[in-house]
Amino acid sequence: MMKRLRNNRGYTIIEMLVAVLITGILASAGFEFYISMHNQTLAQEEISDMQQASRASLQEITKNLRMAGYRVGTHPAYVINGDSLMIFYSGTQPIDTILYFLADYSTDEKAAIPGFPQSNSPRKLMKQVNSGYAEMFADYIRRVSFTAVSPSSVQVVIEVQTSMPDEDYNYNNGYRTYAAAETVNLRNVSL
């Protein structure tokens, strides 16, 4: 004979609703934590990209600026004109030139970048070697300045911004900025 089970009533609707409610609360807390960590990861990646672009640009300009005046005789080693810098040296031609300057993004470039910042529109740093085409060297540049500290040294300042706003950053419409500066002693300019 089979033994009859007593008290085999299972779960009530109230118990099921309480269990679903607790599970929902825990799941939404976990999802909220995941979203927060994901946003922080994206913001940190933007910050790292911005800092890397600033350091790499500064390092490249510094390297080329140290070559200024190499075997050019009485020709000036460099010319600063506002936010542009032209470097003169002799490497492959009697006088080689490198020109760094800021340019605005074209309407097509702005349209191709989702969420392009309109309020504080950044610019792009261009590099032109000799008579070649100017190429984009760095993007999302807020400002660049070249200052002759002395006849044989130039200070370079580059300020870059993130490409996307950070919703947790309350300044500058959410766009973080980073400035890097270096004073370069020109090796080939007589003191």
N, C-alpha and C positions, 0 to 999 in steps of 0.2 A: 503494500500500500504506500501510496504517496503521502508524504507529510505535508500538511497545509501550513503555509507560512502566515504568520500573523504579523501585523504591522508592515505590510508591503505597500505602503501608500505612496512613496516617491516624493517628488518635490512639488511644492505648491506654486501657484502663479506668483505670489508675493516673493517667495524665495528666488524664483527665476528672475523676476524684475530687479531685485536687489543685486543679484550676481551680475546681470547685464549692466546695471548702472555702475557698479564698482569697476567692471572690466572697461567700460567706456571712459570712465574718469582716468584710469591708469593708461589707457591707449592714447587719449588726447594729451595727457602730460608727456608721455614718451614722444609723441609726434611733435609737440611744441618744442621739446628739447632738441630733437633732430633738426627742425627748421632753424632754430637759433644757432646751432653748431654749424649747419650748412652755410648760413648767411655770414657767420664769422670767418669761415674758411674762404669764402669768395672775397670778402673784404680784405683778408690778409694776403690773398693772392694778388689782388689789385695793388696793395701797398708794396709788395715785393717787386712786382713788375715796374711800378713807378720808380722805386729807388734804384733798381737795376738799370733802367733806361737813363736815369740821371747820371749815375756813376759811369756807365759805359760811354755816354756822350762826352762827359767831362774828360774822361781818360783819353779818348780819341783826339779831342781838340787840344788837350795838353801835349800829347805826343807830337802832333803836327806843329803846334806853336813853338815847341823846342827846336824844330828844324828851321824856323824863320831866320832868314838872313844867310843861310848856308851858301857860300860861293856866289853871292849876287853883287859883290863890289859895293858901289855907292847907292844902289837901288834900295829903297826902304824895305825893311824886313817884314812889315805888316802895315795895314791900314785899317783903322776902326772907323766905321761910319754908322752911328746909331746902334742898331742891334745886328749889324753885320761885321764880319771880320774877314779880311783878305790876307792870306799868308803868302809870302814870296820866298822861294828858295831855288836852288839849282840841283835837280836830281836827274831827270831824263831830258830836260831841255835847257837852253840858256837861262830861262827863268820860268819855273813852274809856279802855278798859283793854286791855292785852295781857298774857296769862298764858302763861308758859313753864313746863312741868313735865315730869317723867319719868313714863312709864307702862310697865307690863309688857306684853309681847306676849300676846295671847290664845292659848288652846290651838289654835284654828283657824289663827291666823297662824303659829304655830310649825310646825304640820303642813304648811302650804302652802310653807314654805321648806325646800328639801332641804338636809340637813346642818346644821340649826340648832344652834348651840353650846349644849349643855345644861350643861356644867360651869361655865362663866362666862357665864351667861345675860345678854346685853346687854338694854338697854331702848330705848325710843323716846322722842325729845324731841317733846313735843306743844306746839302753839300754839293759843290760843283768843283770838279778838278779840271784845271786848265780850261779849254774851250768845250769840254764835254757837257752833257746834259746834267742839269741839276736834279739830284735824287733826294728823296726823303731820307733823312738821316735819323731822326727821332720824332715821335709824335706826342701829342698832348702836352706841348710846351706852353707854359703860362708866360714866361719871359726868359730872355737871355740878355746878359749884359757883358760887354767887354770894356775894361777900363785900363788905360795905360797908367800904371802906378809909378813907373820911372821909364827912362828910355830902354831899359833892358828887362823890364818885367811887366806882365799883363795879368790882371785879375779877371777870371772868367766865373760868372755866376749863371747857373741854369736852374730854373724852377719848373717842375713838372707836376701835373695833376693826374689823378686816377681817371680812367676812362669811364667808369660807372660810379654813380653816387652810392654812398653808404647810408642806409636808412637810419643807422644808429649814430651817425655823426651829424651834429646840429649846426655846424658852421659851414659857410661857403656853399650853401645849397647841397650839402652832403658830399662834395668833392674834396678829397684829401689832397694836400700838396706837399711837395718835398723840394727843398732847395739845396744844391751842392755848390760849393765855391772852392776855387783854388787859385793861388797866385803862382804864375809860371815865370821862372827866370829863363830868359832867352840866352842860349849858349853861344850863338853866333853873332851877337850884337856887341860891338865894342862899347865899353863903359865910358 
